[in-house]
Amino acid sequence: MTPARWVRAGVAACLVAGCGGGDDPPPTVPPAARFDAQVRWTTYGVPHVKANDHGGLGYGYGYAVARDQLCALSDRVVTLRGERSARFGADGKALVGFLPLPNLDSDLFYRMQLSVDDVDAAWQALSPQARALAEGYAAGFNRYVRDHAAPAACGGLRPPTMAATDVLRAVMQIGTLNRTFLAAPFASTSLWDDLDQPERAAAAPAPPRLGMASNTWVYGAEATGTGAAIVVANPHTYWQDHWLLMHQMHLTIPGELDVMGADFLGVPLPLSGFNDSVAWSIEAPSTVTYGLPLRLDLRPGASPTYVVDGVSRAIERRVVEIGVRQADGSTRTQAYAVPYTALGPLYRLPAAPGRPAGWYAVTDAAAGDARGLDQMLLVAQARNMADFQRAVTGHRGIAAHLVAGDSAGNALFIESGPILDIDDAGLAACAVETTPSGRVPGALDGSRGACLLRDEQGRPRLAPADRIPALATRGVAYNANDSYSLTIHGERHDRYPVLFGRSDAEPNGRTRMSHRLVAEMLAAGKVTVEQAVDVVFGNRNYAAETLMDGIADACATATGDAATACGVLSRWDRRNNADSRGALLFGELWPRLGAIKDLYAQPYDAADPLRVRTLSGSASVQAAVRAALADTVADLGTHGLKGDEAWGRMLARPTAAGRVPLHGGSGDQGILNALEGAPLGPEGYGDIVAGTAYMHVVTWTGGKLVAKVMAANGQSSDAASPHHDDQVGLLSRKQLIDAPFTDAQIAASAVESLHLAE
């Protein structure tokens, strides 16, 4: 019981029994608690938080997240504040977006991109409700830290005292991802003293292979025949040691907000979620360009400047101080002078396609604000697709694709993030180097004011709503991190600027597989929930379905190891189920096939983007396929493995009770249930790195919500927690559970309850 609770209990006792003499003044009743929440945990450790206001809601959820993800969330707070060097020393590694960089580089980058001034400005722009939610979340986290010792899994990390602005940093960091790829590796070599140094000639590092994918399908009323939509959310994220860990929650303010779903660490609202009228999911916008580098006409010297439209502009010298832990445990402050302009910090970037080496600023539509927090609040309250669309278009705060459906049978795909206000002709005119038609330039000419894409206040100039994809249907909408172009089944859209992705770009294998499966279901009749789930868990392999007949032709003259491989593949069911035998061999063969010149019999045709492409029958391709088959068998043999190993023995999650066999596989092969394992060894792929992390399947029967969920990566990153891997068995069994949403459902499955206040 908190001190406030003790006081209130004492006052109540006096009121009942009487205290003091008759002339004593009446007792002073203390004010109500600033934060007050009820948390009920149901099976699998999912918190259901109920409060009367946004502050209490954040408080209860911040406490619940800290209980499950204390170490990971503490690490995230320290990282986004730029305090890793002070905690762990300068030489350790940090994950900056998706790039592993030294702690010092991480600190410098985040101090520049999530500066105190930027965060304070973002705070002032938030609604009172969003501020209260963030304040409560931080207070709830801190309450848990006060009441509990950090688990051993945290190692030497002492949990920080969280501030509300740390919540904003977590939301704003989503908008910095463009810059992490572009500039983060060069933050420490783009300092004030480097302004007069030669331009960097070295090539930029290749972005890391993310190993993740996401899918969302919405089957509207025309497809279901029930009058309601079926929404399948299938986000794929990292399973361990990553800021993209997903966490389930249910948040309720009676009469105002009632939403369930999953978020990323530090974000206090669901990014994939549902209420009793609307369901949605988030996807990485791999086709969208949010920011562009601006090559500056730099004039170094004692007072360096850059020139725009013939007018010199000053470059400001800002000092960033970073604490660095020393070997003896002390901390030494190191100062770094950073060049700043009205366009933001400058970076000395190496040459890249379409971008010469030089000094650059970045015009980034997705950076510098936290309006995604207000967007998510309004999305959570949406009663229909019109509400949902207004919530998104009114804020443009989350750089992502969103796909949604409602109880009235409507489906919607919408670009959620802020996009720069420039059309394809403007991009071509501003390009530093000539760009092929239909491609985004590698850099814009920062010496021309019209190319800075800034408004009169110096902020990035954002495209109006009618220039941003928002595609509605009562048929079927689906997306697999691909362009908007083929999102509405049976339609093709191409009227939006190339910043949203090329409408003529080849769709990925998961988009092709989705199209095939949806077409098959619609041809057979109306879509059911069971069929919608089987789209994911059927584990059909698009690459195998399109290439195996051609591989069989190559196998006709195979000998030795190639013939052995052919025998395995001839018996394979072309699926990646746990009991499939042949999926291992094909999966290891796949990258070798991708290296074969002129592999396909048909070139890609932009006019017919979903046309099936089969294996070439040319003698050279057939010989290369046989060589690839033999090499695959030989390589598997170095691990003591055969090609017909049961797939579930190879792809499994280690748990205290043993390895749990799984299914699915590489999204590159067009497997919708994408799961990426660790490097192959004698026992298989070790642990799961990324893939299907969360799912919900939502519909409405007789106007009533019917929701099934699963979070395969578990609620807790602590291996000692009972909720670390207790849901992986659901994935293994292809099982979703009924989501307890109503008070009665929650009460029936609650295993723990806690009233929190302060």
N, C-alpha and C positions, 0 to 999 in steps of 0.2 A: 504494500500500500504506500502510495506517495505521501509526502507531508500534507499536501492539499487534501488528500482523501482522509487522513487522520483528523485534520481540523474539522472537515465537514461532518465526520462521524461523531466527534465530540459535541459539536453544536446540536446535532440531532438528538443526542442523549440528553442534553440539558433541556431541550424543548419538551421532551417526553417526561423526564423525571423531576425537573426543576433543579437549578443550581444557584448558589449564592443567596443573599438576603433579598428581602422585598425591595430595598432601596437601590440594589445594584442596577447599573445601566444595562439595557438589553445587549446580549452578545452581538458582536459584529460578524455578519455572515460574509465569508470571503467571496470574491468574485468567482464566477464559473470558470472552469478550466479553459485555457486557450485552445487546447487540442483535446478532443474526446472521440474515441472510436471503439467499436466492437469488432474483433477479428475472430472468425471461425475458420478453422482449417478442416477441410474434408479429405477424403481418401486421396492418397498421393501427394499430400502436403500442399494443396492449393488454398491460398488465403482468400476468404470472402470478407471484405471490409465494408462496414456500414458506419456512416457518420451523418451528422446533421448539416455539415458544411464542408467546403473544400479543404480547409485547413485540417480538420479532423480526418478526412479521407486520406490526404497525403500522409498524415501522421501514422495512421494504422498501416498503410501500405509500406511506408519507409521502414517501419519496424519489421514487417514481414519479410521484405527483401533482404534486410540486414541479417535476419536469422538464416536465410538460405544462401546468401551470396556475399557474406561479409568481406571475405578476402578479395574476391574478384572486384567488388564494387569499390572497396578501399583503394585497390590498385588503380582503378579507373579515375577516381577523384584525384589521386596524387599525380597521375599522368597528365590529365587535362589542365591541372593547375600549373604544370611545368615544374614539379618538385621532385622528380625522380632522382636527379643527381644528388640532391640534399639527403634523400633517404637511402639511396643504394650506391652512390658513387657515379662518376661520369661515364665509366666504361661499360656498364651493364647494358642490356638490350631492352628496348621498349617497342611496343607495337603502335606505330603511328598510322592510324587508319588500317591498312593492310601491310605496311612496310616495316620490317624489323630494322630499327635504327639505334645507334648509341643513345644512352639516356640524355647526354648533353644536347644532341641534335633534337631529340624529342622535346626537351624542355624549351629550347630556343624557339622551335617552330610553334608550339602551343602558346608561349608567351607573346608571340607576334600575332598569331591568328585568333586567339581567344583572350585578348588583352583585357585588363580590368576595365578600361574605358569602353571597349566594345560590349562587354558583358553588362556593364551598368546601363548603357544605352538600350540594350535589348530588354533589360529588366523594366525600364521605364515605359516601354511600349506594350508591355503585357497587360491583360485585363486583371482586375482585382482577384477574380476567381483563380486564374492561372498562378498569380503570385502566391495566393494563400495555399494552393496545392503544393507548390515548390517549397514554401516555408515549412509546411507540415511534414513533407517527405523528409527534409533534412532533419527536422526535430525528431521524427520517429526513428531514423537511422541512429541519431546520437543517443536517444533513449536506450536503444538496444546495446550500443557500445558501453554505456554507463553501467548497465545491469548485467553484462555478461563478459567473461574473459574471451579474448580472441582465440579461436581454435588453433591447433598446431599447424593446420594447413596454411595459415597465414605466414609461417616462417618468421622472419624478422620484421615483417610489416606491422607497425602499430597503427590501428585504424585511425584516420584523421577525424577531426571534428568537422562534419559536413555543414556547409552553408547553402542557403537557397540558390545562390548563384552557381553552385556546383551542378544543380539540376539543369540550369540553363546551359552550362557548358556541354553536358551530355546531349542535349537536344541540338545545340549549335554545331557540335562536332560532326553530325551527319552532313551538314552543309560544307564542311571543310574537306571532304573526301577528295574532291577534284584537285585541291591544292596539295594534298598529301602525295599523290602520284606525280604532280607537276613540279612541286617546289621543295617539299620536305627534305629530300636528300641533299639539297644544296643550301639549306638555311645557314649552316655554320661556315660556309665558304662564300657567303654573300653579305659580308660585313662592310662597315664604313671604309676601312682601310683597303678593301678590295676594289673600290670604285675606279682606281686608276690602274688596275691590273688588266692584263690582256683577256680578251674574251675566251671562254672555255671552249676548247676544241674537242674534248672527249665526248664520246657518245653517252646519251642518257641511259641509265639502267632500264632494262625491260621491266614493266610492271609484273608483280608476282602472279602466278596462276592462283586464282582464288579458290578453286575447287568447290564451288557452291553454286546453287541455282535455286529458283523458286517457281512455283506454278500457282495459278488461281483459275478456277472455272466458275462461271455463274450460268446456270441453266435457267433461263427465264420461263415465263408462263407458257409460251408457245412450245417449248421443249418438254416441260414437265406435265402439262395438261391438268395441273392441280390448282391453277390460279396463283401459285406462289413460286418463288425462285428456290433453287437449290444452290447453295454457295459452298464450294470446296476450297479451303485455304490450305496451301501446302508450302509454307516458307521453308527454305533450306538454309541453315546457318551453321556456324561452328558449334561443336559439341563441348569443347573444353578450352580453358585458358584463352578466352577471347572476349572482347567487348560485345560481340554479337550473340552471346548466350541469351537464349529466350527464357522468359519467366512468366508463368501463368498467374492470373489474378482475376478477381471479381470485385468491382467497386460500385458501391451504392450510396446515393444520397436520396432518401425517399422522396418521391414526387418530382425529382429533378434529373437524376442520373442513375442508370442501372446498366452496366456494361461489363462484359467478360471477354477475356482474350489473353494475348501474350505480348510482351514488350522486350526491348533490349535493356541492358544494364544501365541504370540511372535515369531511364525514361519512365515517368510515373503514370502513363496511360497506355492502353493497348495499341500497337501498330497493326496487328491483325486481331480483329475482334468482332463482337456481335452484341446487339441488344435485342429486345423482343420484337423489333420491326425491321432491322437492317443488319447485314453482315458484310464484312469486307476483309481484304488482305493487302499487305504491302509487298512490293517486289523491287529488287534492285533495278534501277533504270539504266541498264548497260548500254542502251542506244542513245541516251540523251546527253547533250553537252550543256553544262551549266555555266562554265567559266572559260574564258579565253585569255591567253597571255598577250600582253601588249608590248611590242618591242619599242623601247624608248630611244630617242635620239639624245644620248647621254653626253654631257660636256663635263668631264672630270676636271679637277683642280682644287685649289684651296677652298673655294665655295662652289661645289659642284651643282650643276643644274641639268634639267632636261628641257627640250624644246617642243612645244606644241603649237602648230600653226604659226611658226616663226617667232613665238614669244617664249622667253626663258622662264622656267618655273623652278622654284627652289627645292632642294633636297634637304630634308631635316635629319639631323643626327640625334637619334634616340638611344638612350642607354638602357639595356636590359640586364638586370642583376640576377644571377643564378647562384644559389648556394650549392656547393659541391662537398660531399662527405669525403673526408680524408682517411688515410689508412689507420690513423690513431683514433678515429671516431669523431673528431672535431669537424666543424663545417667552415669552409672558406668561401667567401663571396667573390665570384668572378663577374666582371663587367664586360658586356659586349655592346659595342656601338653598332647600331643597325640603321641603314638608310631608309628613310620614310618619305613618302610623297602624299599629295592629296589623293593619289590612287591606291595608297596602302604601301606595305613594305616592298622593297625591290629584291629581285633574285637574279643572280648571275647564272644563267642556264646554258648548258651545252647544246650543241646542234642536235636536232631531231627532224624527222620528216616534215617539211613545210615550215620549219622554224630554224633560222640561223642562230649561231651562238651569239649571245649578247645579254644585255640587262633588260629585265622585264618586270612590269607590274601585272596584276591580274584583275580583270573585270569579271567578278564571280557573282552571279545572281543568287546563289544559294548560301552565301557567307554573310556573317555579321548580324544575324537576328535569331530570335527564338520564337517567332510567331507560330512555329509548328505546335507549340504547347497549346495555344488557343485553338488552333485548327483541330487538334486531337480531341479537345474538350467538346467542340461543337459536333464533330463527327460522332462521338460517343452518344450524343443526345439526339441524333438524327432520327426522324420518324419515317422517312421515305427517301427516295432517290433525289428529289428536289432539295430537301434539307441537306443531304449529303453533299450534293454538288455545290450548294451555296457555301457550306463550311469550307470546302477545298478552295473554291475560286476566291473567297473572301480573304484568304490568308496565304496560300501558296507557301507553306512553311516546311514541308517534308519533301526532300528531293527523292521522289520515288514514283513508280507506277502504283495506282490504286485500282482495284477491281472490286465491285460491290454489287449486291442484290438486295431486294426487299420482299416483304410479305405480300406485296401486290403483284409480284412477278416481273419486276423491272430489273434490268442489268445495266451496268455502267462501267466503262473504262475511262479513267481520267488521269492525266498527268498532274501530279500533286505539287511538284516543286516550282520555284520561280525560274523563269526562262528569260534570257536577254531579248530585248526588243530590236531584232534585226532580221530581215528576210534574206533569202539566198542571194539576191542581187547585191545587197549591202555587204554580205560576207565576202563575196567575190571582189567587190570594189576595195575593201579594206585589207585584203590578204597581203601579207608581206611577200609571199611567193605565190606564183600562179598555182591555182588549185583545180584539179579536174572537176568538171561539172558534177554537182550533187554531193560534194564532199565538204566537210567542215575544214576551214583553213587551220594550219598548225599554229599560226600567230597572226595578230592584227597589227596594223601600222599605228603605233602609239604616238607618232609625230603629228597626227591629224585629229583634231578635236572631234570630228564626226565619228571617228572610229573608237573613241574611248567608251562609248555606250553609257554615258553618265547623264543624269538629269541636272537641273539647275542647282540642286543641293549637293551635287557630287556623288549621289548614290547610283548604283547600277540601274539602268533604265530597263524596266520589266515589260514583257509583252502583255497586251491586254488579253482578257479571257477568250475572245473570239479567235485568237491566234494560237490557242493551246488545245490539243486534242481532248475532247470530251465526247465519247461515242456511246450512244444509248441504243438498247435493243430489248425486245422481249423474246428474242431467240437465245443464242448462246454467245457468251463473251469469254475468252480465255487469253491468258498471256503467260509466257515463259521467259521473262527477262528480254523479250524481243521488241521489235518495233511495234508501234500502234497499228501499222498498216493492215495486218491480218488478224487483228484481235477479235473482230466480229465475224463469227463463222459464216462463210458464204459471201462475204463482202470484202472489198479491198478499198482502202482509203490512202490518199496520197497528196492531200492538199496542204499539208503543214510544212513549215520550214525544216531544212535538213538538220537543224539543231535537235530535233526530236528523233532523229534517226532516218536513214535513207529508206524510202519506201521500196526501192528496188534491190535492197540488200538481201542476200540469201538468208532465209529463216533457219534457225538452229534446229537440231534434231528433235528437241522436245516440242517445239511448235509443230513440226511435221507430224509427230506421233499424236499430239492432241487433235490435230485436224483429222487424221485417219480414224481415231477412236470415236470422236464426236460424230463424224459422218456415218460410221457403222451403227452407232446407237440411234441416230435420228432415222436412218433407213429402216430400222427394226421396229420403231414405234416411239412412245414417250419414254423419257429418261426417268429412272428411279434413283433413289438414294443409294441402293445397293450397287447399281451400275456406276454411279458417280464415284463411289469409293473404289470400285474395281479398276477404274481408269488409272488410279495411282498404284494400287496393290497388285494389279495384274502383272506388273513388271515385264511387259512386252519390250523387246529390244528393237528399236527402229532400224538401227544399222544392220543388225542380223537379218531382219525381215526383208531388207532391200538388197543385201549383198550375198546372202548365203547361197542362192541358186547359182550365181556366177562363181562362187568359190567351189561349189560342187563340180562345175565344169572343169575348173583348174585341177581339181582332185583326180580327174579321170586318168591322168598320167603321172600321178604323184608316186614317189618311192621313199623308202627310209622314214626319217622323222616326219616328213611332210605327209606321208601316207598315214602314219599314226595319228597325226592331228586331224586328218580328214575323217578317219574313223570316229573320233570323238565328236566332231562337229555334226556328222551325219546322224548321230543319235540324240543330239541336243534338241530341246523343245523351243529354242530361240527365246527363252525367257530367263530372267534372273531371279527365280524363286530360290528359296533356301535348298530345295532338293534338286535343283537343276544341275546337270552334269555336262559341262561344255562351256558354261559362262566364263569360267576362269580362263580357259584357253582363248576364247574369242576376245575377252577383255584385254589380255596381254598381246594379242594379235592386232588389235584395233590401231594403236599408234603406228605400227609398222605399215599397215595398209594406208594410213594417212600420208606416209612418206613416199608412196608410189606415184610417179608421174602419170598423168592422164588416167587415173584410176577408174573414172566413171565413163560409161558408154555415151552419156548425154552431157553436154556442157550445161551449166546453170543458165536458165532462161528467165530473165527478169520479168518477162511478160507472162510467164506461167510459173510463179515462184514455188508452188507446191508440187510440181511435177516430180514423180518418182524418178530417181537416178539410180541405175543399176550398174553392176560391175562390167567394165570393158571386157570384151572377149578377145582382144588383140593378143598375139603371141607374147609380146614383151610384158604386158600386164599379167597374163596368166603365169608366166615364168617367175615374175617378181612375187606373185602371191604364193607360189609353191616355196620359194626361198624364205618368205616371211613365216610361213607355217613351220618350216623346219627350224628356223631360228627360235621361234616361240617355244617349241618343244624342248630344244636344247637349253634355253634359259630357265625354263621351269625345272628342268632336271638339276640345275645347279643348286636349287633349293630343296631338292628331294621330292618334288611335286610332279604329279601327272596332270594332264589336261582335263581329265574327267573327275577331279575332286568335287565333292558336293559343295556347291557355292556357299551354303550357310556355314560350312566349316572354315572357309576362307574369309568370308566377310562376317565378322562377329564382334560383339562387345564383351571385353573381359569384365567380369564382376566377381565379387567375393564368392559367389556360388558356382563360378566357372564361366566359360565363354558362352554367350547367348547367340545362337545362329540368327543371322539377319538375311534380308533380301533387298533387291534394288541394285543399283550400280551407277556407273558413270553417266552423268547427264549428257556428256559428249556423244554417247552412243544412242541418245534419244530415249533413255530410260527416265520416265517421269518421276519415279521414286528414287531420286538421286541420292546415293550414299558414296562418299569417298573415304577409303581406308588409308591407313598409314602404308609406308613402303612394304612391298611383298617380302615375306620371309618364310621359313619352313612351316610355321604355324598359320600362314595366311597373311592377311593385311593388318595384323596387330589390332589396333583400336580404330574406332571411327573418328575421322577428323572433322568432317562436315557432311551435311545432307539433311534429309527430312528430320526436322527438329520438333515441329509443332504441326498439328492438323486440327482443323475443325470442319465439320460438315453440318450445315445449318439449313433448315427449311421450316415451314410453318404449316401445320395441319389444323384445319378449321380455325385459322387465325392464331393458333397457339404455337409458341416456339418449340422446336424440336432440335436439339443441338447435341452433337457427339464430338468429343475432343480427345487429344493425345499429345503429350510432350515427351518425345522419345529421349531427349537429352537430360530429362529429369529437372527437378526444381532446384537442386543444390549442386554447387560445384565442389563441395567438400565430400571426399570419398567416404568419410566416416558417417555421413548423414544417411538415414534410411531412405531419403528421397533423392539420392544421387543417381541411382540407376533402376529405381523400382518401376519405371514406365517402359523400359526397353523391352520387357516381356510383352507389352501390348503391341509394340511394333513387330516383334518377332512373330506373334500370333495374328497379325493383320487385324487388330482389334481396336476400336474406338469405344470410349465409355460415355454414358449419358452424362451430360454436364449438369451438375446441380445448380439451378438458376433461381428458382423460387425459394421463398423462405422455408416452405415445407420440405422441398427437396434438399436444401442445405442442412436443415435440422436432422433429416433422416440419415445423412451421410457424414455429419460432423464428428470429428474425433477429438477436437480440442477447441476451447473457446477462451478468449482473453479480453477483458475490458482494460483499455489503456487511456490515461488522461494525464495531463499536466498543465 
